[in-house]
Amino acid sequence: MNHSVSVTDMILNEDFNIISQFAVMNYGMNSGFDTDNEEDESGDECEIEKGRNATVERDDIEVPSSFNSLEGINMANVNNWMVSHSESKNDLTQKLGENSFKNKDELIRAIKLYTIKKHRQYEVVEKCPTISNVRCKLCTQTGCKWKLRASKRQRIGYFEITRYIDPHTCFQYRITQDHPNLDANLIAQETEHLIKEQPSISIPNLRAEIVDKLGYTPSYRKVWVGKQKAIEHIFGKWEESYIVLPKFLAALQYFNPGTIVEWCTARLTNMDQVESSNVDKTKRS
C-alpha cells in the first residue's frame, strides 16, 4: 500500500482517528530513537538531533508531501485549528466587498474585518500614504506566505489591491477573547452609527455590539477610546467646538437684540480635562 497516498486521502477525508492509528503503527516500526527520551525535556540536544538524522536516513520511509506543506490541502475548522482555503485575488475582493476603495481608511478597515473573520492576524510591512503592504503576523516564525499589497491609483484616486499571495501556510490557534487587529479605530468605525443616534450609549452596550458583530471581546478601555474617536469624527474635536462657540454666541446676540451672554469659566490644572460647564449661561433682557 502506498503510504503517501493513503495518508493524504485520510487528511482530505478528515479521517483523523484512522490517521492517529496509522501514525502509532508506523512510529513503532520506523522510530530511530527511544520514546522515553522524548519525555525528558532536559536531555542532550545533540542526542535528539542524532535520532532525527537516523530516521531521515532510512530509505524505506516515504514522507507524504502534505506533511511538508499545507498548500493544496483544503481543511475545515477542526477543534479550533484554522487553515485557510486557497483563493484568488478575485475571491478576496468579493469577500472584502469591493474591488477598489475610496481611501486608505476604507481599505484598512476591510482588511481588518477580513482577518478577524478568518481568525488571523496581520502586521504592517510598509507604511506610507499611497501604499498599504501587510503580511501574516506569523511570517517570521513560520514562514507563512500570506501577503497583501495595495496602492493608490493616481489616475482615479482609488486604492486597489495589486498583489495577493494566499493561502496561509501556518496554523493559528484561537486562544484569546480579544484580537490584536480589533483596535480602537475599527471599533469607532463599526459603532459610529450607534453613537450618532445615541451619544450617551454606554461602553458595555457598545462592547456587546462588537461581540455580536465580530465574535471577539475587546477591553473596556479599547472600546472607550473607540467611542471618543467616533464622537470626534461625528461632532468634531472639543477644542474646535470651543473655538467656534464665540461665533455662535455672537450670531445669537446679533439676531436676538437684547440678549446678554455671560461667560462662566474655570481654570484647568489638567490640560487633558474638559469641562462642559465652562460656558453655561445666556440671558435675554
C-alpha positions, 0 to 999 in steps of 0.5 A, a space after each residue: 500500500 502506498 503510504 503517501 497516498 493513503 495518508 493524504 486521502 485520510 487528511 482530505 477525508 478528515 479521517 483523523 482517528 484512522 490517521 492517529 492509528 496509522 501514525 502509532 503503527 508506523 512510529 513503532 516500526 520506523 522510530 530511530 530513537 527511544 520514546 522515553 527520551 522524548 519525555 525528558 525535556 532536559 536531555 542532550 540536544 545533540 542526542 535528539 538531533 542524532 535520532 532525527 538524522 537516523 530516521 531521515 536516513 532510512 530509505 524505506 520511509 516515504 514522507 507524504 508531501 502534505 506533511 511538508 506543506 499545507 498548500 493544496 490541502 483544503 481543511 475545515 475548522 477542526 477543534 479550533 485549528 484554522 487553515 485557510 482555503 486557497 483563493 484568488 485575488 478575485 475571491 478576496 475582493 468579493 469577500 472584502 466587498 469591493 474591488 477598489 476603495 475610496 481611501 486608505 481608511 476604507 481599505 484598512 478597515 476591510 482588511 481588518 474585518 477580513 482577518 478577524 473573520 478568518 481568525 488571523 492576524 496581520 502586521 504592517 510591512 510598509 507604511 506610507 500614504 499611497 501604499 498599504 503592504 501587510 503580511 501574516 503576523 506569523 511570517 517570521 516564525 513560520 514562514 507563512 506566505 500570506 501577503 497583501 499589497 495595495 496602492 493608490 491609483 493616481 489616475 482615479 484616486 482609488 486604492 486597489 489591491 495589486 498583489 495577493 499571495 494566499 493561502 496561509 501556510 501556518 496554523 493559528 490557534 484561537 486562544 484569546 477573547 480579544 484580537 490584536 487587529 480589533 483596535 480602537 479605530 475599527 471599533 469607532 468605525 463599526 459603532 459610529 452609527 450607534 453613537 450618532 443616534 445615541 451619544 450617551 450609549 454606554 461602553 458595555 452596550 457598545 462592547 456587546 455590539 462588537 461581540 455580536 458583530 465580530 465574535 471577539 471581546 475587546 477591553 473596556 478601555 479599547 472600546 472607550 477610546 473607540 467611542 471618543 474617536 467616533 464622537 470626534 469624527 461625528 461632532 468634531 474635536 472639543 477644542 474646535 467646538 470651543 473655538 467656534 462657540 464665540 461665533 455662535 454666541 455672537 450670531 445669537 446676540 446679533 439676531 436676538 437684540 437684547 440678549 446678554 451672554 455671560 461667560 462662566 469659566 474655570 481654570 484647568 490644572 489638567 490640560 487633558 480635562 474638559 469641562 462642559 460647564 465652562 460656558 453655561 449661561 445666556 440671558 435675554 433682557 
